[in-house]
Amino acid sequence: MPKKTYEPKPLFLERMKELLGKDFDAYMEILKHEPVRSFRCNTLKISPENLKKRLEEKGWKIKIPFEKYPEIMIVEGKYDNKIPSGAGGRDEKNNKSKLIDLEPGELGRSIEHLLGYYYIQEIASMLPVLVLEPKPEERVLDLCASPGSKTTQIAARMQNSGLLIANEVKFGRIKILAANLERCGVMNTIITRKDGIALCKRFKDENFLFDKILLDAPCSGEGTIRSTPRTLEMWNINTIKQLSNLQKSLISSAIEILKPNGTLIYSTCTHAPEEDEEIVDFALKNFNVEVEKIELPLKTSPGIVRWEEKEYAEDVKYSCRVYPQLADTEGFFIAKIRKLK
C-alpha cells in the first residue's frame, strides 16, 4: 500500500519562503527524504567504543559524525553477509559484501536497544542537551520531559548523580517516560506529574531553585515533517498563536525558579518565529536575563530579529535555527538563556 502524501498549506509555504529566501527550494527538496537513522549511545551502560564494536560485529555500518560527541551515532545500513564495515559493494570478481538497508524496526528490536545500550533519537533532538551541559551533582529540571529522549541524555551527562526532575502532565506519556528511564538505567531522576506552570509555582513557593532547566516546549512541530509528514495536514496558524501564549507562560515560570547565573535552554521542533524568537524576545524584555552564543557541531542559522510587523531584541540573533537542508536533520530551534544576578 503506497504511503499517503500530504500537501503543504499555502500559508505554510508562504511563511517558509519568507523565512528561507533562496534556501526554500533546497528545503522543499529535503522534505521528500527521510532523515538519517541516528541514535545515542547510553553511556550509563556502555562506552561508545564498545557499542560501536558490538554493532559492527552484527554487520552494521556505524558512523560517528561528530568527533567531540562520540555518543552520537548513525547507522548507514548493514552488510548482507554480516562482514564488518570495510567491505565495499558486491562485486562478482571479489564477491565483497553489499551494504543494504536495515529491516523495518530492526534498530528498535535489537538486543542492544532492549538492554538500554542506546536510545533512538534524531540528531537535532540531541542538540539542546549538548548546549545545556548538565554536570554531575547539579540540580536540573526537565519541564516537559516525555518520552524521555532528552531526560535520559541529561542523566547520562550527569553520570546518574545530582538531582534530575522530569515533569510530564499526561499520565499516558508518563508511562512511556518511566519505561525509558528504567530501560536506560537512570537512577538520579524523580518523575512528577503536574502542569508545568503550576509545578514551577510550587517550587517557587518552596524556594527550590535549579542550576539548569530544559524547557523543550510543546510546539507546532514544523521541524518534524521529514519523519512525520502528517504534520503538514495538522498545521494551523491559530494553533501557533495559542502555543505562543502557553510558551510565554512556561518560560516565565521557569525563569522564576532558576538560580542566579543558572542556565535555561529553550527549544522547540518548529520554525515558527511566534514560538521561537518571540518567546526569547519576551524573556529578554521581561526578566533580568541574557542570551548566550551557542556552539553546535553542525551548520545552523542565527535567530531572526524581524518577523512580519514585529522587531525582536538584537540579542535574539544568538539563538540557533537548525534547518533540515543545512544539516540533513530535522528542524529545531535552540536558545541559551542565562539568569543574571
PLY file of the C-alpha trace (Angstrom):
ply
format ascii 1.0
element vertex 341
property float x
property float y
property float z
element edge 340
property int vertex1
property int vertex2
end_header
0.00 0.00 0.00
1.59 3.34 -1.05
2.35 5.95 1.60
-0.17 8.75 1.87
1.23 12.11 0.79
0.32 15.39 2.43
0.23 18.73 0.65
1.57 21.82 2.46
-0.99 24.56 3.03
-0.44 27.80 1.05
0.11 29.92 4.17
2.75 27.48 5.45
4.61 27.70 2.12
4.35 31.49 2.11
5.83 31.73 5.62
8.67 29.30 4.86
9.57 31.24 1.69
9.75 34.38 3.80
11.99 32.66 6.37
14.29 30.81 3.98
14.62 33.01 0.90
16.95 31.33 -1.62
17.14 28.17 0.54
13.42 27.46 0.11
13.80 25.07 -2.86
16.51 23.07 -1.07
14.25 22.87 1.99
11.29 21.57 -0.03
13.52 19.00 -1.71
14.94 17.54 1.50
11.44 17.14 2.95
10.94 14.36 0.39
13.69 12.30 2.03
13.55 10.53 5.36
16.12 11.64 7.96
19.23 9.56 8.61
18.92 6.74 11.16
20.58 8.20 14.24
20.80 7.05 17.83
22.65 7.95 21.01
24.91 5.64 22.99
23.71 5.42 26.61
26.98 5.97 28.46
25.36 4.93 31.74
25.56 1.35 30.46
28.25 1.12 27.76
31.02 3.19 26.19
30.64 4.47 22.62
33.69 2.39 21.60
32.23 -0.86 22.92
28.78 -0.17 21.50
30.21 0.61 18.07
32.23 -2.60 18.18
29.18 -4.69 19.16
27.01 -3.23 16.40
29.73 -3.64 13.76
30.04 -7.29 14.75
26.36 -7.61 13.74
27.33 -6.33 10.30
26.00 -2.79 10.82
27.88 0.13 9.30
28.22 2.74 12.05
29.28 6.35 11.55
30.24 8.81 14.31
29.52 12.23 12.72
30.99 14.45 15.46
34.40 13.68 16.97
33.61 15.75 20.07
30.43 13.75 20.75
31.24 10.07 20.12
27.94 9.03 21.74
26.05 10.36 18.68
25.90 7.64 16.03
24.35 6.96 12.63
23.66 3.52 11.17
24.13 3.69 7.40
22.94 0.14 6.74
24.22 -3.42 7.20
26.34 -5.80 5.17
24.27 -8.60 3.67
26.55 -11.40 4.88
27.49 -9.74 8.20
31.02 -8.92 7.12
32.02 -5.92 9.31
32.46 -2.47 7.82
35.33 -2.07 5.42
33.88 -4.30 2.70
32.53 -2.48 -0.33
29.54 -3.13 -2.58
29.04 -6.59 -4.16
31.43 -7.25 -7.00
31.31 -10.53 -8.98
35.12 -10.67 -9.16
35.93 -10.27 -5.46
32.47 -11.19 -4.04
32.57 -8.46 -1.41
29.58 -7.87 0.85
26.91 -5.38 -0.22
25.54 -2.62 2.04
21.75 -2.91 2.39
19.13 -1.09 4.46
18.20 -2.27 7.93
14.88 -4.08 8.04
11.87 -2.03 9.22
12.01 -1.86 13.02
15.42 -3.58 13.22
17.04 -0.66 15.04
14.36 -0.80 17.74
14.25 -4.54 18.30
17.96 -5.29 18.65
19.12 -6.75 21.96
21.35 -3.68 22.46
18.32 -1.40 22.27
16.25 -3.59 24.59
19.11 -3.60 27.11
19.23 0.21 27.03
22.66 0.44 25.42
21.35 3.06 23.02
18.39 5.40 22.60
16.89 6.00 19.15
16.90 9.78 18.79
17.09 12.24 15.92
20.33 14.26 15.89
18.63 17.68 16.13
16.77 16.45 19.21
20.11 15.76 20.94
21.39 19.33 20.50
19.53 21.13 23.35
21.17 18.92 26.00
24.61 19.47 24.44
24.01 23.21 24.89
22.57 22.76 28.42
25.78 20.96 29.52
24.36 19.33 32.66
27.08 18.32 35.13
27.31 15.71 37.89
25.83 16.84 41.24
23.76 19.66 39.72
20.04 20.21 40.27
18.30 20.03 36.88
14.67 20.30 35.76
13.31 18.85 32.51
9.97 20.65 32.47
8.28 18.86 29.54
10.05 15.53 29.69
8.15 12.73 27.92
9.04 10.49 26.12
12.43 10.84 27.85
14.86 11.30 24.95
16.45 14.36 26.49
15.86 13.22 30.09
17.95 10.09 29.57
20.58 12.19 27.78
20.73 14.63 30.72
21.03 11.76 33.23
23.93 10.29 31.24
25.73 13.64 31.20
25.14 13.93 34.98
26.58 10.41 35.39
23.48 9.44 37.38
24.37 11.88 40.17
22.80 15.07 41.48
19.05 15.55 41.11
17.05 15.50 37.88
13.32 16.19 37.99
11.39 15.05 34.91
7.91 16.51 34.64
5.04 15.41 32.40
1.37 16.35 32.68
-0.28 13.47 30.77
-0.49 10.10 32.53
-0.19 8.05 29.33
3.05 9.82 28.44
4.39 9.34 31.97
4.25 5.57 31.48
6.44 5.92 28.36
8.82 8.24 30.22
9.14 5.86 33.17
9.75 2.86 30.87
12.54 4.69 29.02
14.23 5.82 32.25
14.13 2.25 33.58
15.47 0.73 30.35
18.36 3.20 30.31
19.31 2.61 33.97
18.56 6.18 35.10
18.67 6.45 38.91
19.01 10.15 39.76
15.56 11.18 38.50
12.22 11.94 40.15
9.18 11.93 37.84
6.48 14.49 38.61
3.04 14.77 37.05
1.84 18.35 37.08
1.02 21.24 34.81
4.40 22.88 34.14
3.31 26.35 35.25
1.75 25.02 38.49
4.87 22.93 39.21
7.13 25.95 38.85
4.87 27.95 41.20
5.14 25.17 43.78
8.94 25.20 43.55
8.96 29.00 43.77
6.80 28.92 46.92
9.26 26.45 48.48
12.26 28.48 47.23
13.51 25.33 45.48
15.76 26.60 42.68
17.62 24.86 39.84
21.11 25.15 38.38
19.80 24.29 34.93
16.40 23.95 33.28
15.45 22.43 29.95
12.23 23.82 28.50
11.67 21.74 25.38
8.30 23.35 24.86
5.12 21.92 23.32
5.07 23.31 19.78
3.51 23.08 16.32
6.20 20.63 15.14
7.06 22.21 11.78
10.57 20.75 12.08
9.33 17.13 12.16
7.85 16.97 8.64
10.54 14.61 7.31
9.72 11.90 9.84
6.05 12.83 10.38
4.63 14.20 7.09
1.14 14.32 8.64
2.32 17.48 10.43
1.52 19.27 7.14
-2.13 18.24 7.41
-2.38 19.31 11.08
-0.62 22.67 10.57
-2.73 25.65 11.64
-1.77 29.29 12.21
-4.23 29.59 15.11
-2.53 26.70 16.91
0.79 28.53 16.54
-0.64 31.65 18.19
-2.20 29.66 21.04
1.04 27.76 21.66
2.99 31.03 21.69
0.93 32.22 24.66
1.49 28.92 26.51
5.24 29.04 25.79
5.49 32.57 27.24
3.78 31.39 30.43
6.08 28.38 30.67
9.30 30.34 30.18
8.17 32.99 32.69
7.50 30.29 35.29
10.79 28.51 34.59
12.96 31.64 34.86
11.46 32.32 38.32
12.93 29.06 39.70
16.35 29.35 38.06
19.28 30.13 40.35
21.16 33.38 39.69
23.73 32.62 36.97
21.74 29.48 36.12
21.10 28.32 32.55
17.78 27.74 30.82
17.64 26.12 27.40
14.51 26.99 25.45
13.97 24.68 22.48
11.24 23.69 20.04
10.99 21.45 16.97
9.29 24.18 14.95
10.35 27.05 12.65
7.52 29.44 13.57
9.04 32.72 14.89
5.97 33.22 17.11
7.08 30.10 19.02
10.82 30.71 18.79
12.38 34.18 18.68
9.22 35.83 20.01
9.49 33.75 23.21
13.18 34.61 23.67
12.41 38.29 22.98
9.63 38.13 25.61
12.07 36.70 28.18
14.69 39.37 27.44
12.19 42.20 27.78
10.53 40.96 30.97
13.30 39.34 33.03
16.89 40.00 34.06
18.37 37.51 31.60
20.74 37.40 28.65
21.01 35.18 25.57
24.37 33.48 25.15
26.05 32.42 21.94
25.81 28.73 21.09
28.38 26.44 19.50
26.98 23.39 17.74
28.77 20.69 15.73
26.71 21.29 12.58
25.63 24.13 10.33
22.88 26.40 11.71
21.28 29.77 11.04
21.14 32.62 13.59
17.86 33.69 15.14
15.92 36.32 13.20
15.33 39.78 14.64
12.34 40.77 12.47
9.21 38.90 11.54
6.22 40.48 9.80
5.48 43.68 11.72
7.48 42.69 14.83
11.03 43.60 15.78
12.84 41.49 18.36
15.71 42.36 20.70
19.04 42.30 18.85
20.48 39.55 21.06
17.80 37.12 19.86
20.19 36.52 16.93
22.38 34.43 19.29
19.77 31.69 19.26
20.09 28.92 16.64
17.80 27.71 13.89
18.54 24.16 12.76
17.18 23.66 9.23
16.90 20.24 7.51
18.56 21.41 4.28
21.61 22.77 6.14
22.35 19.86 8.46
20.45 16.88 6.99
18.49 16.62 10.26
15.02 17.51 11.43
14.29 21.18 12.15
14.91 22.69 15.60
15.26 25.98 17.45
17.55 26.43 20.47
18.26 29.41 22.73
20.59 29.50 25.72
19.34 31.91 28.38
21.34 32.88 31.47
19.73 34.44 34.53
21.74 37.45 35.69
22.45 38.10 39.34
0 1
1 2
2 3
3 4
4 5
5 6
6 7
7 8
8 9
9 10
10 11
11 12
12 13
13 14
14 15
15 16
16 17
17 18
18 19
19 20
20 21
21 22
22 23
23 24
24 25
25 26
26 27
27 28
28 29
29 30
30 31
31 32
32 33
33 34
34 35
35 36
36 37
37 38
38 39
39 40
40 41
41 42
42 43
43 44
44 45
45 46
46 47
47 48
48 49
49 50
50 51
51 52
52 53
53 54
54 55
55 56
56 57
57 58
58 59
59 60
60 61
61 62
62 63
63 64
64 65
65 66
66 67
67 68
68 69
69 70
70 71
71 72
72 73
73 74
74 75
75 76
76 77
77 78
78 79
79 80
80 81
81 82
82 83
83 84
84 85
85 86
86 87
87 88
88 89
89 90
90 91
91 92
92 93
93 94
94 95
95 96
96 97
97 98
98 99
99 100
100 101
101 102
102 103
103 104
104 105
105 106
106 107
107 108
108 109
109 110
110 111
111 112
112 113
113 114
114 115
115 116
116 117
117 118
118 119
119 120
120 121
121 122
122 123
123 124
124 125
125 126
126 127
127 128
128 129
129 130
130 131
131 132
132 133
133 134
134 135
135 136
136 137
137 138
138 139
139 140
140 141
141 142
142 143
143 144
144 145
145 146
146 147
147 148
148 149
149 150
150 151
151 152
152 153
153 154
154 155
155 156
156 157
157 158
158 159
159 160
160 161
161 162
162 163
163 164
164 165
165 166
166 167
167 168
168 169
169 170
170 171
171 172
172 173
173 174
174 175
175 176
176 177
177 178
178 179
179 180
180 181
181 182
182 183
183 184
184 185
185 186
186 187
187 188
188 189
189 190
190 191
191 192
192 193
193 194
194 195
195 196
196 197
197 198
198 199
199 200
200 201
201 202
202 203
203 204
204 205
205 206
206 207
207 208
208 209
209 210
210 211
211 212
212 213
213 214
214 215
215 216
216 217
217 218
218 219
219 220
220 221
221 222
222 223
223 224
224 225
225 226
226 227
227 228
228 229
229 230
230 231
231 232
232 233
233 234
234 235
235 236
236 237
237 238
238 239
239 240
240 241
241 242
242 243
243 244
244 245
245 246
246 247
247 248
248 249
249 250
250 251
251 252
252 253
253 254
254 255
255 256
256 257
257 258
258 259
259 260
260 261
261 262
262 263
263 264
264 265
265 266
266 267
267 268
268 269
269 270
270 271
271 272
272 273
273 274
274 275
275 276
276 277
277 278
278 279
279 280
280 281
281 282
282 283
283 284
284 285
285 286
286 287
287 288
288 289
289 290
290 291
291 292
292 293
293 294
294 295
295 296
296 297
297 298
298 299
299 300
300 301
301 302
302 303
303 304
304 305
305 306
306 307
307 308
308 309
309 310
310 311
311 312
312 313
313 314
314 315
315 316
316 317
317 318
318 319
319 320
320 321
321 322
322 323
323 324
324 325
325 326
326 327
327 328
328 329
329 330
330 331
331 332
332 333
333 334
334 335
335 336
336 337
337 338
338 339
339 340
